[in-house]
Amino acid sequence: MSLHPVIVGGGPAGMAAAIELARHGVRSTLLEEASRLGGVVYRGPLRDGVQLDYLGPRYSEVLSRLHGEFQEQSGLIDVCLNHRVVGAEGTRALMVLDGDERLHEIPYPQLLLAAGCHERSVPFPGWTLPGVILLGGLQLQIKSGVVKPRGPVVITGTGPLLPLVACQLHASGVTVAGVYEACAFGKIARESLSLLNKPQLFLDGLSMLAFLKLHGIPMYYGWGVVEAQGTGELQSVTVAPYSSTWVPDLSRAEQIPAQTLAVGYGFIPRTQLSQQMGLSHGFSDDGYLRANANIWQQSSESHVHLAGDMGGIRGGEAAMLAGKIAALSILQQRDVLDTEPALVRRDRYLSKLKSIVRFRAAVDRYTERGAGQTALPAADTVICRCEHATRADIDRALEQGVQDMASLKMRTRVSMGDCQGRMCVGYCSDRLREATGRQDVGWLRPRFPIDPIPFSAFHNAATEGAHHE
């Protein structure tokens, strides 16, 4: 077994944890599937020399500080880029595919899962057209410094990421036709006091709205997507006013020419690995599955820790604090840090985390999705893109009395494709909760591998096995 703790995920949580461990003289191994560290939040451009000034000074400052601190401690951090964790051997070893398509088994005494999140997919007629993209994916395009979306761009969904990306798009030279926030303005205003738990973020939000107004980019509250149209690629988007339960008023629908539609309804923790490991999970108020963690960021297996979006979506600053707390727990388990100083440090981090949690709770309340959203797809709208299961297939299974995810999977083949439900399980679980009135409709334990493995990996494994013999 490796003597070093292993960290899965090179985003803000994983980087902060590795820094904390290194400051106490503990070497760690950090596995990151991308070619650069930083995760979806603080990953720099893919090309050297590219300036991302249009992302704002606060972003550049935090990005620089985090990477600078990491570089200072890099002598005690073994970074493995382009390494994908494709499965787990119980709770003591990982199966990893490296950049040369070779499989490795990596044992560990302590593990930190900081694998991040993926976007919530919301199906509607036309959502599979080329030119329709999830909002986080579009922001990654901007941050890459390599490609920009074609304008005009329509942005729909809910949450503070909508105006942020609109500002970034305009500042990078892309035409934004409009931003359509599904929640009514009054619902957001009612949360203003709670949002002041993070006054700088609140002021940033106001400045973004002022920027949009100054540059003539319309922001509509209580409006959302109905349909995307186009032959072979996106050509226009239909939007309409939403009721308080997000039922569109089609009598007032408008069609807007667009070459890109960015849709953002928030993020869901990437729990495929934690599920496969058999860790304890629960459901958030918004219905997504998340792994359970205690105040030390320990999972149901005390040597396996969770940080960042794995335990709930709270943003980059909260992810770094959770990563540091997890590192403190690991330091105690390794008898490097005594309980008393660990408690002092943990409580300092927790005090900073509390205001973020209160701010995030306010965001979650105003972005709460309406039940009418599940009615957006037409009968022939594809829900599971891997297995081409449509809404009609889902409806038929529910009419036949399906009560949980496992039964729905057997009836319709949803989640049986390569993505193992990342795209479709959210919608399917929403529909099951609607039909049954239950919060817990079950979840599907991912099979090995959680990501596809190329045939060349097995050839390499067989060749290495023969040499070993």
N, C-alpha and C positions, 0 to 999 in steps of 0.2 A: 504494500500500500504506500502511496505517496505520502511523504511527511508534511506536505504543504496543503493548506486549504485551497479549494477550487472554487472559482467564481464563474458563473455562467452569465454572460452579458456584459459588454463593455460600454454601457450607457452611464448616466450620471450616478446611479446607485452602485453599480459594480466598480466604477472608477473610484468613487468616494470610499468604498469599503477597502479596496486594495491600498489606497493611500493611508487609511487609518491603520491597517495591519502593518504596513511598511514602517510607519513612524514608530511602531513598537518593536521593530526588528524582526517581524514575521514575514517570510517570503510566501507569496501566493502565486497561483496559476490562474490567469484570466483568459477565458475562452470567448471569442467574439466572432460571430458569423460574417460580419462585414469586413471590408478592407481597411477601415479606419475606426478608431474609437470615438465615443461620444453618443452613440445611440441615435434615435430619431430626433432627440432634442438638441444635443450639442455636438453633432458630428460636423466636422468642417467640410469644405468643398472637396470634390474628388480630384481636382487638379491643383497643383501647387501654384501659388501666385495669384489665384482668383480672389478678388475682394467682394465680400457680401455686405457692402455698406447698407443696402436697402433692407436688411434684416433688423437694423436698429442698433444703437450703441449699447443698450443693456444686454442684448444677445451676445454681441461681440465681446463685451467685458467678461461675462460669465464663462463664455467659451474659452477665452484666453486664460482666465484664472484657473479653471478646472484642469485644462491641459498642462498649464505651467506647473501646478502642484503635482500632477501625476508624473511629469518629467523629472521633477526633483527627487521622487521616490522610485524611479523606474529601475534602479539597481536591484531592488528586492521584489520586482513584479515580473513574472514570466508571461509575456503577452503572446497569445496564439491567435493571430488574425486569420480570417477565412476558415474558421473551424466551426462546424455545425454540430450541435448535439442532436443526435437522431434517436436516442433512446436511453433507457436506464436499466441497469442490472440491480434491481431492488433499490435499496437506499444507501448503497456503499460504492457504486461504480457507475460511470457514464460511458455510453458508446458515442464516439466522436468521429466525424468525417473531416479530414483535414483538407487543406487547399490543393493537395496533390491527389485527392480522391482515394485516400487510404483510411481504413477504419482502425480506430484505436480504442482500447478499453482503458479508461482513466479512473482508478480508484481514488478515494479521498477520505481523510479523517473528519473534515468538516466541509460543508458545501453551502454556498450562497447562490440561490436562484434569483437572478435579476434579469429575466428574459424579456421584460418589456411587455408590450401590448400589441394588439392589432385593431384595425378599425371595425366598427359595427357596420355591417352591410344592411342596407334597407332596400329591398327590391321594389320596383315600380315599373310600369310599362316603358321599355326602352333602356333600362339600366345597364344592359349588356352591350350597348352600341359603343363602337370606338369613339373616343372623345368624352365619354362619361368616366370620371375618375373620382376616387375617394379623396377627401380634402387633405388628409395627412400625406397621401402619396403625391399629391400636387405640390405640397410644401417641400417634400423631399426633392422633387425636381428642381425647385428654386434653390434649395440649399446646396445641391450638387454642383452648381456653377457650370453645368454641362448643357442642360436643355431647359427651354421655357415652353409652357403650354401656348397653344394658338388662341388668339382672341377673336371675337369677344368671349369673355368668360362669364358664366352665370354661377353664383355661389349660393347653395341652398343647404338647409339643415338647421342646427341649433348649437349654441355655445359660443364662447369668446374667441374660438379659433377662426370663426367666419370673418369678422372684421379685420382680424390680424392678417390673415392670408390675403384679403382684399387689398390692404395697405401695401403688403410686400409685393404683390403682383403689380400694382400700379407703379410703385417705386422702381421696379425692375423693367418697366416699359411695356407691360401687358395691359390691354384694354379690358376693364371690368364693366360688364353691362349692368350689374346690380347684385345686391346681397339680400337674400330672403331668409330672415330668421323666423322659424316656425312658432316660437313663443311670442305672446303678446307683450307689448312694451310694459304694460301695467304689472305683469307678473314679474318682470325683471326689476322694475322700480321698487316693488315690495321687499326685495332682498337687498336693497342698497345699504342698510345698516350692517347687515352681516358681511357684505362684500368689503366694507371698510376695515375688516380684520386684516386685510392686506392693502393699506392705503395706496401704496405705490402702484400695485396692479390695478386698483380701481381707477386711479388717475391715468394710467396707461390706456385703460379702456376708453375713458372719456376723450383722451387725445386722439385715439384711433378714429372715433366717431367724428371728431372735428376735422381730421384729415380727409375722411371720405366726403364730408360735406363740402370742404374747401375745393376738392377736385371733382365735384359733380358726380360722385358715385352714389347712386340712390341706395338707401338701406330701408327695407320694408320689414315691419314687425307683424307677426301673425300671418305670414304668407309662407307657402311651401311648394315643393315640386309635386306635379301631378303626373307628368309624362315627358319623356324625351323622344323626339322624332328625328328621322333621317333615313336615307337609303345608303346603306354601307357605312355611313359615319354620321355623327351628330350634326344636325342642321338647325334645330330649334328646340326650345324647352317650353313646356306649358306649366305655368304656376297659377296658384289661386289662393284666396284668403282661407285660412284655417279657422275652424271653430276652436273652443277651449279644449276639445278632445281631439283636435287635429283632423277633423273631417273637412275636406275641401269643398268650398262653395263653387261648384262648376259653372254656375250662371255668371260668375264674375272672373272666370279664368282668362288669362292672357298668354299669348304665344310670343316668345322672344327669340330672335335669331341668335344663335350661339355656335361656336365651334368647339367649346369646352364647357362641360358642366361639372363643377366640383361639388360633391355631396358629403356633408360631414355631420354625423349623428353621434359623435363621441367614440370612445375606445373601450376595448374589452381586454382584460388581462390574458396573456398567453399562458394558459394553464395546461397545455398538452403534456408537458414533461411532468409537472407536479401531479397530474391525474394518473399518468402512467406509473409513477412511483408509488401510488396508493396513499398519498397524503390526504389529510382531512380537508374538506372543502365545504363552503357554504354559498348562499346566494346573496347578492347585493340587493338593495331596494329597487334597483333598476332591472333586476332579473338576471344579470350575468353571473357566471360561476367564478369564484375566487378562492384561492387557498387560504386557510385559516392560519393566523400567526398571533403569538402573544406579544407582550410589551417589549420583549427582547428580540423580536422579529424571528423567533423560533417557530417552525412548523410543528405538526404533530409528532415529528421525529426531531428531537432536540438538537441533533447535530446538523440538521438541514434547515437553513435559514431562508427567509424570503425578504425581498426588498424591492423598492420601486413599484412599478405597476402590478407586480404579481399579487399584492394584497389589496389592491384598489387603486383607482386612477386619481392621482393627486398632484401631478406635475413634477418638473425637474428638481425644484428646490426640495420638495418633500422626499423625493427619491434619494437625494444625496444624504439627507438626515437619516432616513431609514437604513441606508447602506452603512453609515457610520455606527448606528446602534447595533446592527448585525455583527459588525466587526468587533465591537466591544464584547459581545457574547462569545464570539469565537476566541478572543484573547483570554477570556476567563476559562473557557473549556481547555485551553492549552496551558493554563497556569502561568500565563505571561502577565496578567493584570489581576490584582486583588479586587474583591467585591466592592469595597468602599470607593476607591477612585473610579471604578467602572460605573457605579450608581451615580456619582456626581456628574460624570460626563454624560451618561444617558439622560439624566433629568434635564441637563442643559439643552440637549438636542430635542427632548420631548417638549420643552417649553416653547421652542421655536416652531415645532411641528403643530402645536395646538392651534395657533392662529391660522395656519395654512389649512388645517382640517375644517375649521369653522368657515373659512372663505370658500373652500371646495364644496362644503355642504350646501351653501347658498347657491353656488353654480349648479349643483345637482338638482336643487329644487326648481330653479327656473327653467332648466333644460329637460325636466321630466317629460318623457315622450307621451303623447296622447294615444289612446286606444285606436283612434281612427287610422293611424298609420298602417296597421296591418291590413286594412282594406284597400290600400293603394294598388297592389298588383291585380291585373286582369286574370281571367281563368287560364289563359295560355302563357302568362308571364313565367319565365324560368326562375325557380327559387334555388334549386341546387344545380349549379353550373357544371359540376363534374359529372353528375348522373342524369342531367336534363330532366329533373323532376319539376313539374309546374305547380302553380297554385291549385289547379283543379285536382292534381294528385293528392295534395295535402288535404284539400276539402273533403275528398272522397274518403280518405283514411279517418278523418275526424267523424264523418257521418257514420262510419262503420264501428265507431266506439273506441278508437285508439285513445289511450289515456296517458301515455308517457313516451319519452324520447326513444327508448329501445324498441317499442312496438311500432312507432312511426318509421324508424329506420328499416325495420323488417318489411313494412308494407310498401314503402316508397323508394328505398335505397338512398335516402338523403344521408349525407355524411360518409358515404362509402367510397368516395373518390379520393384523389391524391391529397386534397387539402383537409380531409377528415373533419369536415363540418365548419371550418373557419368562416366560410361565406354564408352558410345556410342555417346553422343551428340557432343563431339569434332569432331569426324570424320564426323558425319552427317552434322554439320554446315559448315565444310570445303567443303564438296561436294556441298552443297547448294550455297555457295558463288561462287564456280567454275561455277556452272550451271547458276546462275542468274546474276553474276557480281556485286552483291550488298554486302556491308559489313554487313548490318543489315538484317539478315534473320529471325529475331524473336527469342524469347526464351520461354521456357516452365515453367510456374509457378508451383513449386512443390506442391503437395497435402499434407495434414496432414494425418499421421505423416511423417516427412522427413526421418525417420529411422523406421524399423519395431519395433513394440511394442509386447512383449510377452502377451499371454492371461492372465497370472497370474497378470499382472498389472491392468487389468480391474476387476479381482476378488477382488484385494486389494481395488480398488476404490469403488466398490459396497459395500464391507464390511464396509469401513470407512463411506460411506454415510448412511448405515443402523444404525451404532452406533451414528452418528450425529443426526439422526432423533429421 
